[in-house]
Amino acid sequence: MARTLKLRIWRGDDKTGGLQDVTVEANHGEVVLDIIHRVQATQMGDLAVRWNCKAGKCGSCSMEINGKPRLACMTQVAAYPEDEVITITPLRAFPVIKDLVTDVSFNYKKAMEIPSLEMPAGMKPGEPRMQQVDVERSQEFRKCIECFLCQNTCHVIRDHEENKKSFAGPRFFIRIAELDMHPLDMLRNRKKTAQEEHGLGLCNITKCCTEVCPEHIKITDNAIIPMKERVADEKYDPIRWLGSKIRRREDVL
């Protein structure tokens, strides 16, 4: 059964814009992206919206719906009461290009700052071997679809533009954690660079990133907190500190 839906959609660019009211018909079982497409087809032909798979796997249709970062293709219209006005706005943490489309290139720049997996020297194709338990440890983090909802909701990025230069954000902390867990990775300074170059210490583990993850990755509990603990162990544990000093002295001798 169809219902009449009231929307407020943000229209504009990086210089000016505002919310526009629109009324549209919604059918049973439809998601917010369906409604946006209907508005685009019937009332706002120039409405800009980014989308691709419509299956919750590409991360393209990230936006804010009633103030919460969501994937439009996975947000059921039926989840909202019939008398509620649904407000649709672009991701707040990133510059607006047009309407609901934002410039998320910040995230790709951060990705390039993280060195990729470095295998042992001389290892030939087909030679690397891993235990299944090692595969399973990092498999969760590989489910990330790079929707950047976690980046958008992280207040360190969202509310403090000045932090973007030195703070990678939750999406890339799970990437660093994944590499740090890899038994064949030869870059053993992952924890140190996470702290000193990517701003791990700025995260105060509010778990807002975990709450909005459409893949249900436990970003805070399984990646950020363990990595913070390992950083603290290396930096403040007196036995580890003494061991590192001894190793350095042996290297010199």
C-alpha positions as CSV (number, residue, x, y, z in Angstrom):
1,M,0.0,0.0,0.0
2,A,1.4,3.4,-1.0
3,R,1.8,6.2,1.5
4,T,2.4,9.9,1.1
5,L,5.9,10.8,2.3
6,K,7.1,14.2,3.3
7,L,10.8,14.9,2.7
8,R,13.2,17.7,3.3
9,I,16.2,17.4,0.9
10,W,19.3,19.5,1.0
11,R,20.0,21.3,-2.3
12,G,23.1,23.4,-3.0
13,D,26.8,23.4,-3.6
14,D,29.9,24.3,-1.6
15,K,29.0,28.0,-1.5
16,T,25.2,28.1,-0.8
17,G,22.2,25.8,-0.2
18,G,19.3,24.9,1.9
19,L,16.6,22.4,2.6
20,Q,13.7,22.0,0.2
21,D,10.3,20.4,1.0
22,V,8.9,17.8,-1.3
23,T,6.0,15.4,-1.1
24,V,6.1,12.0,-2.9
25,E,4.4,8.7,-3.0
26,A,6.2,5.7,-1.4
27,N,5.4,2.1,-1.9
28,H,5.5,-0.8,0.5
29,G,9.0,-2.2,0.9
30,E,10.9,0.7,-0.6
31,V,14.1,2.2,0.7
32,V,15.1,5.9,0.9
33,L,17.2,5.6,-2.3
34,D,14.1,4.5,-4.2
35,I,12.3,7.6,-3.0
36,I,15.2,9.8,-3.9
37,H,15.2,8.3,-7.4
38,R,11.4,9.0,-7.7
39,V,11.9,12.6,-6.6
40,Q,14.8,12.9,-9.2
41,A,12.6,11.5,-11.9
42,T,9.4,13.4,-11.3
43,Q,10.2,16.7,-9.4
44,M,13.9,17.5,-9.2
45,G,15.5,16.4,-12.4
46,D,18.9,18.0,-11.5
47,L,19.1,16.5,-8.0
48,A,22.6,15.1,-7.6
49,V,23.0,11.8,-5.7
50,R,25.8,9.2,-5.7
51,W,24.8,5.5,-5.9
52,N,25.9,2.3,-7.6
53,C,25.0,-1.2,-6.4
54,K,21.8,-0.6,-4.4
55,A,22.7,-3.6,-2.4
56,G,24.6,-2.2,0.5
57,K,28.0,-3.3,-0.8
58,C,29.5,-0.4,-2.7
59,G,29.2,2.3,0.0
60,S,28.3,5.0,-2.6
61,C,24.9,6.2,-1.3
62,S,26.2,7.4,2.1
63,M,24.2,10.4,3.4
64,E,22.6,11.6,6.6
65,I,18.9,10.7,7.1
66,N,17.3,12.5,10.0
67,G,20.8,13.4,11.2
68,K,22.2,9.9,11.3
69,P,24.8,8.7,8.8
70,R,23.3,5.8,6.8
71,L,23.3,4.1,3.4
72,A,20.2,5.2,1.6
73,C,19.8,1.8,-0.1
74,M,19.6,0.0,3.2
75,T,17.3,2.4,5.0
76,Q,13.7,1.3,4.9
77,V,11.0,3.9,4.5
78,A,8.8,1.8,6.8
79,A,11.2,2.5,9.7
80,Y,9.8,6.0,10.0
81,P,6.3,6.9,11.2
82,E,3.9,8.0,8.5
83,D,3.6,11.5,10.0
84,E,7.3,12.0,10.3
85,V,9.2,14.3,7.9
86,I,12.4,12.6,6.6
87,T,15.3,15.0,6.3
88,I,18.0,14.0,3.9
89,T,21.4,15.8,3.9
90,P,24.9,15.2,2.6
91,L,27.7,13.8,4.8
92,R,28.6,16.6,7.1
93,A,32.3,15.9,7.6
94,F,33.2,16.4,3.9
95,P,32.9,19.3,1.4
96,V,29.7,19.4,-0.6
97,I,30.1,19.1,-4.4
98,K,26.4,19.3,-5.2
99,D,23.2,18.4,-3.3
100,L,23.7,15.0,-1.7
101,V,27.2,14.4,-3.2
102,T,30.3,15.2,-1.2
103,D,34.0,15.2,-1.9
104,V,35.4,12.2,0.0
105,S,38.9,12.5,-1.5
106,F,40.3,13.1,2.0
107,N,39.9,9.4,2.6
108,Y,41.8,8.3,-0.5
109,K,44.6,10.6,0.5
110,K,44.8,9.0,3.9
111,A,44.8,5.5,2.3
112,M,47.9,6.5,0.3
113,E,49.7,7.4,3.5
114,I,49.6,3.9,4.8
115,P,52.3,1.6,3.5
116,S,51.0,-1.6,2.0
117,L,51.8,-5.1,3.1
118,E,55.6,-5.8,2.8
119,M,56.4,-9.4,2.4
120,P,59.7,-11.1,3.4
121,A,62.5,-10.4,0.9
122,G,63.1,-13.1,-1.6
123,M,59.7,-14.8,-1.2
124,K,58.4,-16.0,-4.5
125,P,54.7,-16.1,-5.7
126,G,52.9,-19.0,-4.2
127,E,55.3,-19.4,-1.3
128,P,53.5,-17.3,1.4
129,R,51.7,-19.4,4.0
130,M,49.4,-18.4,6.8
131,Q,47.6,-20.3,9.5
132,Q,43.8,-20.2,9.3
133,V,43.6,-18.5,12.8
134,D,45.7,-15.6,11.4
135,V,43.4,-15.3,8.5
136,E,40.4,-15.1,10.7
137,R,41.9,-12.5,13.0
138,S,41.9,-9.8,10.3
139,Q,39.1,-11.1,8.1
140,E,36.5,-8.9,9.9
141,F,38.3,-5.7,8.9
142,R,38.3,-6.7,5.2
143,K,34.5,-6.5,5.1
144,C,34.8,-2.7,5.0
145,I,33.0,-1.3,1.9
146,E,34.5,2.2,2.3
147,C,31.2,4.0,2.7
148,F,33.0,6.3,5.1
149,L,30.1,6.6,7.5
150,C,32.5,5.9,10.3
151,Q,34.8,8.7,9.1
152,N,31.8,11.0,8.9
153,T,30.5,10.3,12.3
154,C,33.9,10.5,14.0
155,H,33.8,13.8,15.9
156,V,37.6,14.2,15.7
157,I,37.1,14.6,11.9
158,R,33.6,16.0,11.9
159,D,33.9,18.8,14.4
160,H,37.6,19.7,14.0
161,E,38.8,20.5,10.5
162,E,42.3,21.1,11.8
163,N,42.6,17.4,12.8
164,K,42.3,16.1,9.3
165,K,45.9,16.6,8.5
166,S,47.2,14.4,11.3
167,F,44.2,12.0,12.0
168,A,43.5,9.1,9.7
169,G,40.2,8.1,11.2
170,P,38.5,4.8,12.1
171,R,38.4,3.3,8.6
172,F,42.2,3.5,8.4
173,F,42.8,2.4,11.9
174,I,41.2,-0.9,11.0
175,R,43.5,-1.1,7.9
176,I,46.5,-0.5,10.1
177,A,45.3,-3.1,12.6
178,E,44.7,-5.6,9.9
179,L,48.3,-5.2,8.6
180,D,49.7,-5.2,12.2
181,M,48.1,-8.6,12.7
182,H,49.5,-10.1,9.5
183,P,52.2,-12.6,10.4
184,L,54.1,-12.0,7.1
185,D,54.2,-8.2,7.3
186,M,57.7,-7.0,7.6
187,L,56.9,-3.4,8.6
188,R,57.0,-3.9,12.4
189,N,56.4,-0.2,13.1
190,R,52.7,-0.2,12.4
191,K,51.7,0.6,16.0
192,K,54.3,3.4,16.2
193,T,53.2,5.1,13.0
194,A,49.5,4.7,14.0
195,Q,50.3,6.7,17.2
196,E,52.8,9.2,15.8
197,E,51.7,9.8,12.2
198,H,48.0,8.8,12.0
199,G,46.7,10.3,15.3
200,L,45.6,7.2,17.1
201,G,45.9,9.0,20.4
202,L,43.2,11.5,19.4
203,C,40.6,8.8,19.4
204,N,38.7,8.7,22.7
205,I,36.8,5.5,21.8
206,T,33.2,6.8,22.0
207,K,32.2,3.9,19.6
208,C,30.2,6.2,17.4
209,C,32.0,4.7,14.4
210,T,31.0,1.2,15.3
211,E,27.4,2.2,15.7
212,V,27.0,3.4,12.1
213,C,29.0,0.6,10.4
214,P,26.7,-1.1,7.9
215,E,29.0,-4.2,7.9
216,H,28.8,-4.4,11.7
217,I,32.6,-4.3,12.1
218,K,33.5,-3.9,15.7
219,I,35.9,-1.1,14.9
220,T,36.5,0.1,18.4
221,D,36.5,-3.1,20.4
222,N,38.5,-5.3,17.9
223,A,40.8,-2.8,16.2
224,I,41.3,0.6,18.0
225,I,41.3,-0.5,21.6
226,P,43.7,-3.4,21.1
227,M,46.0,-1.3,19.1
228,K,46.0,1.4,21.8
229,E,46.8,-1.2,24.3
230,R,49.7,-2.5,22.2
231,V,51.0,1.0,21.8
232,A,50.9,1.6,25.5
233,D,52.7,-1.7,26.2
234,E,55.5,-0.8,23.9
235,K,55.8,2.8,25.1
236,Y,55.3,2.5,28.9
237,D,55.9,-1.2,29.9
238,P,59.3,-1.0,31.7
239,I,60.3,-4.6,30.8
240,R,59.6,-4.0,27.1
241,W,61.4,-0.6,27.3
242,L,64.4,-2.3,28.9
243,G,64.4,-5.1,26.3
244,S,64.3,-2.6,23.4
245,K,67.4,-0.8,25.0
246,I,69.3,-4.1,25.3
247,R,68.5,-5.0,21.7
248,R,69.7,-1.6,20.4
249,R,72.9,-2.0,22.4
250,E,73.5,-5.5,20.9
251,D,72.9,-4.1,17.4
252,V,75.6,-1.5,18.0
253,L,78.1,-4.0,19.4
